Amino acid sequence: MKNNRFVSALVRFMDGEVSFEPKAKEEEIRRESTHKEKTVAERYYKWYEKSGYQTFKSAYIVAAVLIASIIIGALLLTVSYLPPYGEYANPVNNEVTERYIEKGMEETGAVNIVAGVILDYRAFDTFGESCVLFVASCSVMMLMKKGKKGKTEEMLENYNPKRDPVLKSLAKVLVPFNLMLGIYVVLNGHLSPGGGFSGGAIMGASLILFSSAFGYRKVRPILTEKVIKIVTFVSLTFYAVAKGYSFFTGANHLHSIINPGTPGRIISAGLILPLNIAVGFVVTMTMYSFYALFTKEEI
Amino acid sequence: MIAFEIILLVFLIICAIATCFAENLFSTVMIFESYSAIMCVIWLLLRSPDLAITEAAVGAGVTGVLFYITLKNVKQLKEEDEPDEE
């Protein structure tokens, strides 16, 4: 009982709501304390009411300043140990970067060196990132999705957007071009800046725009929960299998049937294009499922 | 070009500080998104267009939408007026 009160007082303090009614509370305490002994919590509560609050507040400020200055000092100290900017002997300028820049195009077949690095040399990192997205969307689904299976149509009708002509006419113009841009960025990931993640984010954003402008009813026939699950799963599995094959053959010096092709062509760079598409699908589905689950607690 | 970069960086710092001190949460999210937009241009000037595209799509687009939905769910946004019956 007392403990609860203390907690609620703390919560009120955290909310910035500091107004107490000490008189009423004290009377209450006196009334209660007449017929039983004072417990530790009770005495603590009384002290808190009298002078503890001010003590706590000042101690809080002092501790905040102290901790913040310690952290700032530690960070600045770390910065002072960093090597000077632009020196040749810095750890940035090692043989790895050199190799990427000099032989990247030859080995991976990608004109865009970044795509070559993240989807060929460091492909397992990208696989981990895609898995993180998948796990994130799974946890959002677990947290936000309502337990009831199958909402009625009337309930879902509440989540339909209110009539907004500006949003609708803008979305009509923007969504096709946005989707096209996203697909372009994904498909040209190995030739020009961009790639699976950026293109997927653009596609997801345009899907969000479409869904917020025209309502769930238009999106639902295409993008159901099942579709999202299957597409994400198939993309991730494809990524794992394709890259596993490539790593297996490459690491064991076996002959690989995948050749980089001519750099600069749209169908080149070996596995980078399909991997980009897989990552793009995962990101698009994750973005859209976040939006759908946040708004209507269902996909 | 250096002057342009300096202006952008100053705007970036102003946005970062204003995010903390904005009056209500709606404008906080707005300023946060403009921070992302400025950061996108800075990525371009630093010659990393890959990051610029991602920053524009994720930072200035999707994150803001998710923030707005969250604010609406925790009732921090004003409810929009009922549409007129036509």
Contacts between the chains, C-beta under 8 A, distances in Angstrom:
chain1	res1	chain2	res2	distance
A	112	B	50	7.7
A	114	B	48	8.0
A	114	B	50	5.0
A	162	B	80	6.6
A	162	B	83	5.1
A	163	B	83	5.1
A	185	B	53	6.5
A	193	B	49	3.6
A	193	B	50	4.8
A	193	B	52	7.7
A	193	B	53	6.3
A	194	B	49	7.7
A	194	B	50	6.4
A	194	B	53	5.3
A	195	B	50	6.6
A	197	B	54	5.9
A	198	B	50	6.6
A	198	B	53	4.0
A	198	B	54	4.5
A	198	B	57	6.0
A	201	B	54	6.2
A	201	B	57	3.7
A	201	B	58	4.9
A	201	B	61	7.3
A	201	B	62	6.3
A	202	B	53	7.5
A	202	B	57	4.8
A	204	B	57	8.0
A	204	B	62	6.4
A	205	B	57	5.6
A	205	B	61	4.4
A	205	B	62	5.4
A	205	B	65	7.7
A	208	B	62	6.8
A	208	B	65	5.8
A	212	B	65	7.8
A	287	B	62	5.5
A	290	B	62	7.6
A	290	B	66	6.2
A	291	B	62	7.8
A	291	B	65	6.5
A	291	B	66	7.2
A	291	B	69	7.2
A	294	B	66	6.1
A	294	B	69	4.4
A	294	B	70	6.7
A	294	B	73	7.1
A	295	B	69	5.5
